[in-house]
Amino acid sequence: MPGRLYLVPNLLAPTAPEEVLPARTIAIARGLGHYVVENAKPARQLLKALKPAVPIRDIVIEEIGHNAPTPARCAALLAPARDGHDLGLLSDAGCPGVADPGALVVAAAHREGIAVVPLVGPSSLVLALMASGMNGQGFTFHGYLPAKPEARAAAIRRLEADSQANGRAQLFIETPYRNAALLASLMATLHPTTRLAVAADLTAATESIESRPAGQWRGCDPARYAKRPALFILQA
């Protein structure tokens, strides 16, 4: 019998695992001897905090990296499960498979008939949407917006127009060091009545979640969000 592929959520911020992860998730993650991870360093940080059943040096950890794995690479990563070992899939932060190259490994597991078991844990998308007061029944996640100012402003206008036409909340993220530039662009581009939410440092002691019309954001210093993991939501 093949092993199972467990989707193990990682922490969103430096905090004790017991504060954000359920007991079942922690128990399963502690007992796994094989992992497929986005990058090894944050994976080892979580495993160390979880106090696994076997020494970390004895856990087999295979990296996906930031690039999409090829079908052959996915097949190689799933080899422990084919050999009967339960296997964990771990992202750098939050839930694996969401804005994460591990989704291709999950798809390959389904094709091979390997059971996929999602474990409960923090998702920045869900937490931010819950706290935004925006449409939780109709929303779209867009990942990263363009980095160049003109293309970014055009993308913001498209999202605002789509939200106005369909009532959907529009979710997107940015590399933390570009947060200030994105927020400045949002304040300059959005109609004053369009709602904008920014959720930063979710689950951390420094967590902040603010949701108000774009016109009320003007005058805010965008630098306060620099280098902080954040999720942005707009709804017209």
C-alpha positions as CSV (number, residue, x, y, z in Angstrom):
1,M,0.0,0.0,0.0
2,P,1.3,3.5,-0.8
3,G,1.8,6.0,1.9
4,R,-0.3,9.2,2.3
5,L,0.7,12.7,1.3
6,Y,0.0,15.0,4.3
7,L,-0.3,18.7,3.5
8,V,1.3,20.3,6.6
9,P,0.6,24.0,7.1
10,N,3.6,26.1,8.2
11,L,3.5,29.1,10.6
12,L,2.9,32.5,9.2
13,A,5.1,34.3,11.8
14,P,7.5,33.3,14.6
15,T,5.3,31.9,17.3
16,A,4.8,28.7,19.2
17,P,3.2,26.0,17.0
18,E,0.7,25.2,19.8
19,E,-0.7,28.7,19.5
20,V,-1.9,28.3,15.9
21,L,-1.7,24.6,15.0
22,P,-4.3,22.0,16.2
23,A,-3.0,19.0,18.2
24,R,-3.8,16.6,15.3
25,T,-1.7,18.6,12.9
26,I,1.2,18.7,15.3
27,A,1.0,15.0,16.2
28,I,1.0,13.9,12.5
29,A,3.8,16.4,11.5
30,R,6.0,15.2,14.4
31,G,5.7,11.6,13.3
32,L,6.6,12.0,9.6
33,G,10.1,10.8,8.5
34,H,9.9,12.1,4.9
35,Y,9.1,15.6,3.7
36,V,8.9,17.5,0.5
37,V,9.4,21.2,1.2
38,E,9.5,24.5,-0.7
39,N,12.9,25.4,0.9
40,A,14.8,23.4,3.6
41,K,15.7,26.2,6.0
42,P,12.1,27.3,7.0
43,A,11.1,23.6,7.0
44,R,13.8,22.8,9.5
45,Q,12.8,25.8,11.6
46,L,9.2,24.4,11.9
47,L,10.3,20.8,12.5
48,K,12.7,22.0,15.3
49,A,9.8,23.9,16.9
50,L,7.6,20.8,16.7
51,K,10.1,18.6,18.4
52,P,9.7,15.6,16.0
53,A,9.7,12.0,17.1
54,V,13.1,11.3,15.4
55,P,16.1,13.6,15.2
56,I,15.9,16.2,12.4
57,R,19.1,14.9,10.8
58,D,17.3,11.5,10.3
59,I,14.3,13.1,8.5
60,V,14.6,12.9,4.7
61,I,13.9,16.4,3.4
62,E,13.6,17.1,-0.4
63,E,13.4,20.6,-1.7
64,I,11.1,21.8,-4.5
65,G,12.5,25.3,-4.7
66,H,10.6,28.3,-6.0
67,N,10.3,27.1,-9.6
68,A,7.5,24.8,-10.8
69,P,8.7,21.2,-10.6
70,T,8.6,19.1,-13.8
71,P,6.5,16.0,-14.0
72,A,9.6,13.8,-13.6
73,R,10.7,15.8,-10.6
74,C,7.2,15.4,-9.0
75,A,7.4,11.7,-9.6
76,A,10.8,11.5,-7.9
77,L,9.6,13.6,-4.9
78,L,6.7,11.1,-4.4
79,A,8.9,8.0,-4.3
80,P,8.7,7.6,-0.5
81,A,4.9,7.4,-0.7
82,R,5.1,4.8,-3.5
83,D,7.4,2.8,-1.2
84,G,4.8,2.9,1.6
85,H,6.0,5.8,3.7
86,D,3.8,8.7,4.8
87,L,5.1,11.9,3.3
88,G,4.6,15.5,4.4
89,L,4.4,18.5,2.0
90,L,5.4,21.8,3.6
91,S,5.4,25.3,2.2
92,D,7.6,28.2,3.4
93,A,4.6,29.7,5.2
94,G,0.9,29.0,5.4
95,C,-0.9,26.2,3.6
96,P,0.9,24.1,1.0
97,G,-0.5,24.1,-2.5
98,V,-1.9,27.7,-2.2
99,A,0.3,30.2,-4.0
100,D,2.9,27.5,-3.8
101,P,4.8,25.2,-6.2
102,G,3.7,22.2,-4.1
103,A,0.3,22.2,-5.9
104,L,2.0,20.3,-8.8
105,V,3.2,17.6,-6.4
106,V,-0.4,17.3,-5.0
107,A,-1.7,16.9,-8.6
108,A,0.9,14.3,-9.3
109,A,-0.1,12.4,-6.1
110,H,-3.8,12.3,-7.3
111,R,-2.7,10.9,-10.7
112,E,-0.8,8.1,-9.0
113,G,-3.6,7.2,-6.6
114,I,-1.7,8.4,-3.5
115,A,-4.1,9.6,-0.8
116,V,-3.9,13.4,-0.1
117,V,-4.7,14.5,3.4
118,P,-4.9,18.2,4.1
119,L,-4.2,19.2,7.7
120,V,-5.7,22.2,9.5
121,G,-3.5,25.3,10.0
122,P,-3.2,29.0,9.2
123,S,-4.0,30.5,5.8
124,S,-3.2,34.2,5.3
125,L,-5.9,34.4,2.6
126,V,-8.7,33.0,4.8
127,L,-7.6,34.9,7.9
128,A,-7.4,38.2,6.0
129,L,-10.7,37.7,4.2
130,M,-12.4,36.8,7.5
131,A,-11.2,40.0,9.1
132,S,-11.8,42.3,6.1
133,G,-15.6,42.5,6.2
134,M,-15.7,42.0,2.5
135,N,-17.4,39.4,0.3
136,G,-16.5,35.9,1.6
137,Q,-18.8,34.2,-0.9
138,G,-17.3,35.8,-4.0
139,F,-13.6,36.5,-4.2
140,T,-10.6,36.0,-6.4
141,F,-6.9,35.6,-5.4
142,H,-4.5,37.1,-7.9
143,G,-1.1,36.4,-6.3
144,Y,1.4,39.1,-7.1
145,L,0.6,42.3,-9.1
146,P,3.1,43.7,-11.6
147,A,6.1,45.4,-10.1
148,K,6.4,48.2,-12.6
149,P,4.4,51.3,-11.6
150,E,2.4,51.7,-14.8
151,A,1.5,48.0,-15.1
152,R,0.7,47.8,-11.4
153,A,-1.7,50.8,-11.6
154,A,-3.4,49.3,-14.7
155,A,-3.8,46.0,-12.8
156,I,-5.4,47.8,-9.8
157,R,-7.9,49.5,-12.1
158,R,-8.8,46.2,-13.7
159,L,-9.4,44.5,-10.3
160,E,-11.5,47.5,-9.1
161,A,-13.6,47.4,-12.3
162,D,-14.1,43.6,-11.9
163,S,-15.1,44.1,-8.3
164,Q,-17.5,46.9,-9.2
165,A,-19.1,44.7,-12.0
166,N,-19.3,41.5,-10.0
167,G,-19.1,42.3,-6.3
168,R,-16.1,40.1,-5.8
169,A,-13.4,40.8,-3.2
170,Q,-10.0,40.9,-4.9
171,L,-7.1,39.5,-2.9
172,F,-3.4,39.9,-3.8
173,I,0.0,39.9,-2.2
174,E,3.4,41.5,-2.6
175,T,7.0,40.9,-1.7
176,P,7.3,42.6,1.7
177,Y,10.0,45.1,0.6
178,R,7.6,46.4,-2.1
179,N,4.6,46.7,0.2
180,A,5.0,50.5,0.6
181,A,5.1,51.0,-3.2
182,L,2.0,48.9,-3.7
183,L,0.1,50.7,-0.9
184,A,1.0,54.1,-2.3
185,S,-0.2,53.0,-5.8
186,L,-3.5,51.7,-4.3
187,M,-4.1,55.0,-2.5
188,A,-3.4,57.0,-5.7
189,T,-5.4,54.7,-8.1
190,L,-8.5,53.5,-6.3
191,H,-11.7,55.4,-6.2
192,P,-12.2,57.0,-2.7
193,T,-15.2,54.8,-1.9
194,T,-13.6,51.5,-2.8
195,R,-12.8,49.5,0.3
196,L,-9.2,48.5,1.0
197,A,-8.0,46.1,3.6
198,V,-4.4,45.4,4.6
199,A,-3.6,42.5,6.9
200,A,0.0,42.4,8.1
201,D,2.0,40.1,10.3
202,L,-0.9,37.7,10.7
203,T,-0.8,35.5,13.9
204,A,2.2,37.5,15.2
205,A,2.3,39.8,18.2
206,T,2.6,42.7,15.8
207,E,-0.5,41.7,13.7
208,S,-2.5,44.6,12.3
209,I,-5.7,44.4,10.2
210,E,-7.2,47.6,8.8
211,S,-10.2,47.9,6.5
212,R,-11.7,51.2,5.3
213,P,-12.5,53.2,2.1
214,A,-9.5,54.1,0.0
215,G,-10.1,57.7,0.6
216,Q,-9.5,57.2,4.3
217,W,-6.2,55.5,3.6
218,R,-4.8,58.7,1.9
219,G,-2.4,60.4,4.3
220,C,-1.3,57.0,5.8
221,D,2.4,56.5,5.7
222,P,2.9,53.4,3.4
223,A,6.3,52.8,5.0
224,R,4.7,51.4,8.1
225,Y,4.0,48.2,6.0
226,A,7.6,48.0,4.6
227,K,9.2,44.5,5.1
228,R,6.1,43.1,6.8
229,P,4.3,40.0,5.3
230,A,0.9,41.4,4.2
231,L,-2.2,40.6,2.2
232,F,-4.2,43.2,0.4
233,I,-8.0,43.1,-0.4
234,L,-10.1,45.5,-2.3
235,Q,-13.8,45.6,-3.0
236,A,-15.7,48.3,-5.0
